[in-house]
């Protein structure tokens, strides 16, 4: 029998992305609804992806790369 592979957590794959260099990126919160009251500047800044650093990034990377 072959080896069993670990499955990656689907919730994590939808929320986080690993770049080619290994950085963990996430989408900013606050862009789901009620956008008419938010300024153009605020919406533009929310569209930029954020980076997760430190121990949480390591945990997420391990969760995603466990395939």
Jmol script that loads the backbone (N, CA, C; Angstrom):
load data "model"
ATOM      1  N   UNK A   1       0.828  -1.189   0.000  1.00  0.00           N
ATOM      2  CA  UNK A   1       0.000   0.000   0.000  1.00  0.00           C
ATOM      3  C   UNK A   1       0.876   1.258   0.000  1.00  0.00           C
ATOM      4  N   UNK A   2       0.370   2.317  -0.630  1.00  0.00           N
ATOM      5  CA  UNK A   2       1.121   3.554  -0.695  1.00  0.00           C
ATOM      6  C   UNK A   2       1.009   4.378   0.573  1.00  0.00           C
ATOM      7  N   UNK A   3       1.760   5.458   0.584  1.00  0.00           N
ATOM      8  CA  UNK A   3       1.710   6.364   1.735  1.00  0.00           C
ATOM      9  C   UNK A   3       0.420   7.176   1.702  1.00  0.00           C
ATOM     10  N   UNK A   4      -0.062   7.505   2.872  1.00  0.00           N
ATOM     11  CA  UNK A   4      -1.221   8.390   2.954  1.00  0.00           C
ATOM     12  C   UNK A   4      -0.740   9.828   2.947  1.00  0.00           C
ATOM     13  N   UNK A   5      -1.387  10.650   2.150  1.00  0.00           N
ATOM     14  CA  UNK A   5      -1.029  12.055   2.093  1.00  0.00           C
ATOM     15  C   UNK A   5      -1.925  12.843   3.039  1.00  0.00           C
ATOM     16  N   UNK A   6      -1.342  13.869   3.658  1.00  0.00           N
ATOM     17  CA  UNK A   6      -2.135  14.764   4.496  1.00  0.00           C
ATOM     18  C   UNK A   6      -2.950  15.679   3.583  1.00  0.00           C
ATOM     19  N   UNK A   7      -4.179  15.932   3.965  1.00  0.00           N
ATOM     20  CA  UNK A   7      -5.001  16.867   3.207  1.00  0.00           C
ATOM     21  C   UNK A   7      -4.782  18.266   3.754  1.00  0.00           C
ATOM     22  N   UNK A   8      -4.791  19.252   2.843  1.00  0.00           N
ATOM     23  CA  UNK A   8      -4.672  20.632   3.307  1.00  0.00           C
ATOM     24  C   UNK A   8      -6.047  21.097   3.761  1.00  0.00           C
ATOM     25  N   UNK A   9      -6.072  21.998   4.736  1.00  0.00           N
ATOM     26  CA  UNK A   9      -7.327  22.528   5.257  1.00  0.00           C
ATOM     27  C   UNK A   9      -7.941  23.451   4.207  1.00  0.00           C
ATOM     28  N   UNK A  10      -9.151  23.135   3.767  1.00  0.00           N
ATOM     29  CA  UNK A  10      -9.777  23.902   2.700  1.00  0.00           C
ATOM     30  C   UNK A  10     -10.071  25.337   3.116  1.00  0.00           C
ATOM     31  N   UNK A  11     -10.390  25.545   4.390  1.00  0.00           N
ATOM     32  CA  UNK A  11     -10.648  26.910   4.857  1.00  0.00           C
ATOM     33  C   UNK A  11      -9.386  27.760   4.707  1.00  0.00           C
ATOM     34  N   UNK A  12      -8.233  27.173   4.975  1.00  0.00           N
ATOM     35  CA  UNK A  12      -6.971  27.908   4.863  1.00  0.00           C
ATOM     36  C   UNK A  12      -6.623  28.180   3.400  1.00  0.00           C
ATOM     37  N   UNK A  13      -6.902  27.217   2.523  1.00  0.00           N
ATOM     38  CA  UNK A  13      -6.564  27.432   1.106  1.00  0.00           C
ATOM     39  C   UNK A  13      -7.400  28.548   0.503  1.00  0.00           C
ATOM     40  N   UNK A  14      -8.604  28.764   1.022  1.00  0.00           N
ATOM     41  CA  UNK A  14      -9.458  29.834   0.508  1.00  0.00           C
ATOM     42  C   UNK A  14      -9.033  31.200   1.040  1.00  0.00           C
ATOM     43  N   UNK A  15      -8.419  31.236   2.223  1.00  0.00           N
ATOM     44  CA  UNK A  15      -8.115  32.512   2.866  1.00  0.00           C
ATOM     45  C   UNK A  15      -6.688  32.996   2.660  1.00  0.00           C
ATOM     46  N   UNK A  16      -5.769  32.102   2.428  1.00  0.00           N
ATOM     47  CA  UNK A  16      -4.363  32.479   2.368  1.00  0.00           C
ATOM     48  C   UNK A  16      -3.727  32.019   1.064  1.00  0.00           C
ATOM     49  N   UNK A  17      -2.648  32.709   0.679  1.00  0.00           N
ATOM     50  CA  UNK A  17      -1.919  32.368  -0.534  1.00  0.00           C
ATOM     51  C   UNK A  17      -0.433  32.425  -0.209  1.00  0.00           C
ATOM     52  N   UNK A  18       0.311  31.456  -0.696  1.00  0.00           N
ATOM     53  CA  UNK A  18       1.756  31.459  -0.492  1.00  0.00           C
ATOM     54  C   UNK A  18       2.422  31.911  -1.779  1.00  0.00           C
ATOM     55  N   UNK A  19       3.283  32.916  -1.675  1.00  0.00           N
ATOM     56  CA  UNK A  19       3.966  33.433  -2.851  1.00  0.00           C
ATOM     57  C   UNK A  19       5.115  32.503  -3.231  1.00  0.00           C
ATOM     58  N   UNK A  20       5.739  32.780  -4.346  1.00  0.00           N
ATOM     59  CA  UNK A  20       6.852  31.972  -4.803  1.00  0.00           C
ATOM     60  C   UNK A  20       8.022  31.979  -3.847  1.00  0.00           C
ATOM     61  N   UNK A  21       8.208  33.097  -3.149  1.00  0.00           N
ATOM     62  CA  UNK A  21       9.315  33.194  -2.198  1.00  0.00           C
ATOM     63  C   UNK A  21       8.945  32.652  -0.823  1.00  0.00           C
ATOM     64  N   UNK A  22       7.688  32.218  -0.655  1.00  0.00           N
ATOM     65  CA  UNK A  22       7.283  31.595   0.607  1.00  0.00           C
ATOM     66  C   UNK A  22       6.560  32.505   1.576  1.00  0.00           C
ATOM     67  N   UNK A  23       6.271  33.745   1.175  1.00  0.00           N
ATOM     68  CA  UNK A  23       5.540  34.644   2.071  1.00  0.00           C
ATOM     69  C   UNK A  23       4.063  34.251   2.092  1.00  0.00           C
ATOM     70  N   UNK A  24       3.409  34.466   3.228  1.00  0.00           N
ATOM     71  CA  UNK A  24       1.989  34.138   3.373  1.00  0.00           C
ATOM     72  C   UNK A  24       1.196  35.429   3.270  1.00  0.00           C
ATOM     73  N   UNK A  25       0.295  35.497   2.287  1.00  0.00           N
ATOM     74  CA  UNK A  25      -0.495  36.694   2.048  1.00  0.00           C
ATOM     75  C   UNK A  25      -1.955  36.418   2.391  1.00  0.00           C
ATOM     76  N   UNK A  26      -2.676  37.486   2.763  1.00  0.00           N
ATOM     77  CA  UNK A  26      -4.095  37.364   3.068  1.00  0.00           C
ATOM     78  C   UNK A  26      -4.834  38.583   2.537  1.00  0.00           C
ATOM     79  N   UNK A  27      -6.135  38.430   2.332  1.00  0.00           N
ATOM     80  CA  UNK A  27      -6.976  39.519   1.869  1.00  0.00           C
ATOM     81  C   UNK A  27      -7.386  40.365   3.072  1.00  0.00           C
ATOM     82  N   UNK A  28      -7.429  41.677   2.895  1.00  0.00           N
ATOM     83  CA  UNK A  28      -7.854  42.556   3.979  1.00  0.00           C
ATOM     84  C   UNK A  28      -9.349  42.390   4.231  1.00  0.00           C
ATOM     85  N   UNK A  29      -9.764  42.541   5.464  1.00  0.00           N
ATOM     86  CA  UNK A  29     -11.186  42.459   5.788  1.00  0.00           C
ATOM     87  C   UNK A  29     -11.853  43.799   5.522  1.00  0.00           C
ATOM     88  N   UNK A  30     -13.174  43.795   5.387  1.00  0.00           N
ATOM     89  CA  UNK A  30     -13.925  45.037   5.251  1.00  0.00           C
ATOM     90  C   UNK A  30     -14.347  45.370   3.842  1.00  0.00           C
ATOM     91  N   UNK A  31     -14.199  44.430   2.913  1.00  0.00           N
ATOM     92  CA  UNK A  31     -14.589  44.721   1.539  1.00  0.00           C
ATOM     93  C   UNK A  31     -15.776  43.886   1.084  1.00  0.00           C
ATOM     94  N   UNK A  32     -16.418  43.208   1.994  1.00  0.00           N
ATOM     95  CA  UNK A  32     -17.503  42.310   1.622  1.00  0.00           C
ATOM     96  C   UNK A  32     -18.802  43.010   1.280  1.00  0.00           C
ATOM     97  N   UNK A  33     -19.149  44.048   2.058  1.00  0.00           N
ATOM     98  CA  UNK A  33     -20.422  44.738   1.847  1.00  0.00           C
ATOM     99  C   UNK A  33     -20.343  46.122   2.472  1.00  0.00           C
ATOM    100  N   UNK A  34     -21.418  46.896   2.324  1.00  0.00           N
ATOM    101  CA  UNK A  34     -21.496  48.281   2.816  1.00  0.00           C
ATOM    102  C   UNK A  34     -20.372  49.148   2.254  1.00  0.00           C
ATOM    103  N   UNK A  35     -20.123  49.016   0.946  1.00  0.00           N
ATOM    104  CA  UNK A  35     -19.008  49.734   0.336  1.00  0.00           C
ATOM    105  C   UNK A  35     -19.353  51.173  -0.021  1.00  0.00           C
ATOM    106  N   UNK A  36     -20.651  51.520  -0.063  1.00  0.00           N
ATOM    107  CA  UNK A  36     -21.017  52.870  -0.496  1.00  0.00           C
ATOM    108  C   UNK A  36     -20.601  53.921   0.523  1.00  0.00           C
ATOM    109  N   UNK A  37     -20.540  53.560   1.792  1.00  0.00           N
ATOM    110  CA  UNK A  37     -20.169  54.534   2.821  1.00  0.00           C
ATOM    111  C   UNK A  37     -18.665  54.670   2.985  1.00  0.00           C
ATOM    112  N   UNK A  38     -17.895  53.786   2.358  1.00  0.00           N
ATOM    113  CA  UNK A  38     -16.446  53.840   2.496  1.00  0.00           C
ATOM    114  C   UNK A  38     -15.848  54.680   1.367  1.00  0.00           C
ATOM    115  N   UNK A  39     -14.821  55.430   1.688  1.00  0.00           N
ATOM    116  CA  UNK A  39     -14.224  56.322   0.697  1.00  0.00           C
ATOM    117  C   UNK A  39     -13.438  55.517  -0.342  1.00  0.00           C
ATOM    118  N   UNK A  40     -13.196  56.154  -1.486  1.00  0.00           N
ATOM    119  CA  UNK A  40     -12.419  55.502  -2.546  1.00  0.00           C
ATOM    120  C   UNK A  40     -11.042  55.124  -2.043  1.00  0.00           C
ATOM    121  N   UNK A  41     -10.468  56.033  -1.280  1.00  0.00           N
ATOM    122  CA  UNK A  41      -9.118  55.798  -0.747  1.00  0.00           C
ATOM    123  C   UNK A  41      -9.101  54.578   0.176  1.00  0.00           C
ATOM    124  N   UNK A  42     -10.092  54.486   1.019  1.00  0.00           N
ATOM    125  CA  UNK A  42     -10.159  53.352   1.957  1.00  0.00           C
ATOM    126  C   UNK A  42     -10.343  52.034   1.215  1.00  0.00           C
ATOM    127  N   UNK A  43     -11.235  52.029   0.208  1.00  0.00           N
ATOM    128  CA  UNK A  43     -11.468  50.803  -0.571  1.00  0.00           C
ATOM    129  C   UNK A  43     -10.223  50.399  -1.352  1.00  0.00           C
ATOM    130  N   UNK A  44      -9.502  51.385  -1.866  1.00  0.00           N
ATOM    131  CA  UNK A  44      -8.280  51.101  -2.613  1.00  0.00           C
ATOM    132  C   UNK A  44      -7.226  50.493  -1.699  1.00  0.00           C
ATOM    133  N   UNK A  45      -7.115  51.009  -0.493  1.00  0.00           N
ATOM    134  CA  UNK A  45      -6.146  50.475   0.458  1.00  0.00           C
ATOM    135  C   UNK A  45      -6.541  49.096   0.950  1.00  0.00           C
ATOM    136  N   UNK A  46      -7.823  48.826   1.008  1.00  0.00           N
ATOM    137  CA  UNK A  46      -8.276  47.501   1.428  1.00  0.00           C
ATOM    138  C   UNK A  46      -8.022  46.453   0.345  1.00  0.00           C
ATOM    139  N   UNK A  47      -7.869  46.898  -0.905  1.00  0.00           N
ATOM    140  CA  UNK A  47      -7.682  45.939  -1.997  1.00  0.00           C
ATOM    141  C   UNK A  47      -6.271  45.352  -2.022  1.00  0.00           C
ATOM    142  N   UNK A  48      -5.325  45.981  -1.313  1.00  0.00           N
ATOM    143  CA  UNK A  48      -3.951  45.492  -1.274  1.00  0.00           C
ATOM    144  C   UNK A  48      -3.866  44.318  -0.299  1.00  0.00           C
ATOM    145  N   UNK A  49      -3.219  43.244  -0.723  1.00  0.00           N
ATOM    146  CA  UNK A  49      -3.088  42.091   0.156  1.00  0.00           C
ATOM    147  C   UNK A  49      -2.093  42.367   1.263  1.00  0.00           C
ATOM    148  N   UNK A  50      -2.374  41.806   2.444  1.00  0.00           N
ATOM    149  CA  UNK A  50      -1.479  41.964   3.581  1.00  0.00           C
ATOM    150  C   UNK A  50      -0.616  40.727   3.753  1.00  0.00           C
ATOM    151  N   UNK A  51       0.493  40.901   4.456  1.00  0.00           N
ATOM    152  CA  UNK A  51       1.401  39.782   4.702  1.00  0.00           C
ATOM    153  C   UNK A  51       1.300  39.351   6.154  1.00  0.00           C
ATOM    154  N   UNK A  52       1.364  38.052   6.375  1.00  0.00           N
ATOM    155  CA  UNK A  52       1.375  37.511   7.729  1.00  0.00           C
ATOM    156  C   UNK A  52       2.812  37.107   8.035  1.00  0.00           C
ATOM    157  N   UNK A  53       3.307  37.528   9.201  1.00  0.00           N
ATOM    158  CA  UNK A  53       4.701  37.266   9.556  1.00  0.00           C
ATOM    159  C   UNK A  53       4.779  36.490  10.857  1.00  0.00           C
ATOM    160  N   UNK A  54       5.934  35.928  11.097  1.00  0.00           N
ATOM    161  CA  UNK A  54       6.216  35.286  12.376  1.00  0.00           C
ATOM    162  C   UNK A  54       5.632  33.886  12.505  1.00  0.00           C
ATOM    163  N   UNK A  55       5.335  33.519  13.735  1.00  0.00           N
ATOM    164  CA  UNK A  55       4.850  32.175  14.040  1.00  0.00           C
ATOM    165  C   UNK A  55       3.529  31.845  13.332  1.00  0.00           C
ATOM    166  N   UNK A  56       2.546  32.772  13.271  1.00  0.00           N
ATOM    167  CA  UNK A  56       1.312  32.439  12.550  1.00  0.00           C
ATOM    168  C   UNK A  56       1.561  32.069  11.086  1.00  0.00           C
ATOM    169  N   UNK A  57       2.522  32.749  10.447  1.00  0.00           N
ATOM    170  CA  UNK A  57       2.831  32.447   9.047  1.00  0.00           C
ATOM    171  C   UNK A  57       3.380  31.035   8.913  1.00  0.00           C
ATOM    172  N   UNK A  58       4.223  30.633   9.867  1.00  0.00           N
ATOM    173  CA  UNK A  58       4.777  29.276   9.829  1.00  0.00           C
ATOM    174  C   UNK A  58       3.671  28.231   9.972  1.00  0.00           C
ATOM    175  N   UNK A  59       2.745  28.487  10.881  1.00  0.00           N
ATOM    176  CA  UNK A  59       1.636  27.562  11.106  1.00  0.00           C
ATOM    177  C   UNK A  59       0.776  27.433   9.856  1.00  0.00           C
ATOM    178  N   UNK A  60       0.457  28.568   9.234  1.00  0.00           N
ATOM    179  CA  UNK A  60      -0.377  28.556   8.027  1.00  0.00           C
ATOM    180  C   UNK A  60       0.357  27.859   6.889  1.00  0.00           C
ATOM    181  N   UNK A  61       1.651  28.146   6.744  1.00  0.00           N
ATOM    182  CA  UNK A  61       2.435  27.516   5.685  1.00  0.00           C
ATOM    183  C   UNK A  61       2.445  25.993   5.849  1.00  0.00           C
ATOM    184  N   UNK A  62       2.621  25.536   7.077  1.00  0.00           N
ATOM    185  CA  UNK A  62       2.611  24.088   7.329  1.00  0.00           C
ATOM    186  C   UNK A  62       1.250  23.485   7.016  1.00  0.00           C
ATOM    187  N   UNK A  63       0.180  24.221   7.342  1.00  0.00           N
ATOM    188  CA  UNK A  63      -1.176  23.736   7.080  1.00  0.00           C
ATOM    189  C   UNK A  63      -1.440  23.621   5.590  1.00  0.00           C
ATOM    190  N   UNK A  64      -0.972  24.607   4.821  1.00  0.00           N
ATOM    191  CA  UNK A  64      -1.229  24.603   3.384  1.00  0.00           C
ATOM    192  C   UNK A  64      -0.326  23.640   2.617  1.00  0.00           C
ATOM    193  N   UNK A  65       0.872  23.462   3.087  1.00  0.00           N
ATOM    194  CA  UNK A  65       1.818  22.630   2.355  1.00  0.00           C
ATOM    195  C   UNK A  65       1.832  21.177   2.830  1.00  0.00           C
ATOM    196  N   UNK A  66       0.794  20.787   3.560  1.00  0.00           N
ATOM    197  CA  UNK A  66       0.740  19.423   4.067  1.00  0.00           C
ATOM    198  C   UNK A  66       0.128  18.473   3.051  1.00  0.00           C
ATOM    199  N   UNK A  67      -0.007  18.900   1.811  1.00  0.00           N
ATOM    200  CA  UNK A  67      -0.626  18.058   0.781  1.00  0.00           C
ATOM    201  C   UNK A  67       0.259  16.893   0.414  1.00  0.00           C
TER     202      UNK A  67
END
end "model"
wireframe off; spacefill off
backbone 0.3
color backbone group
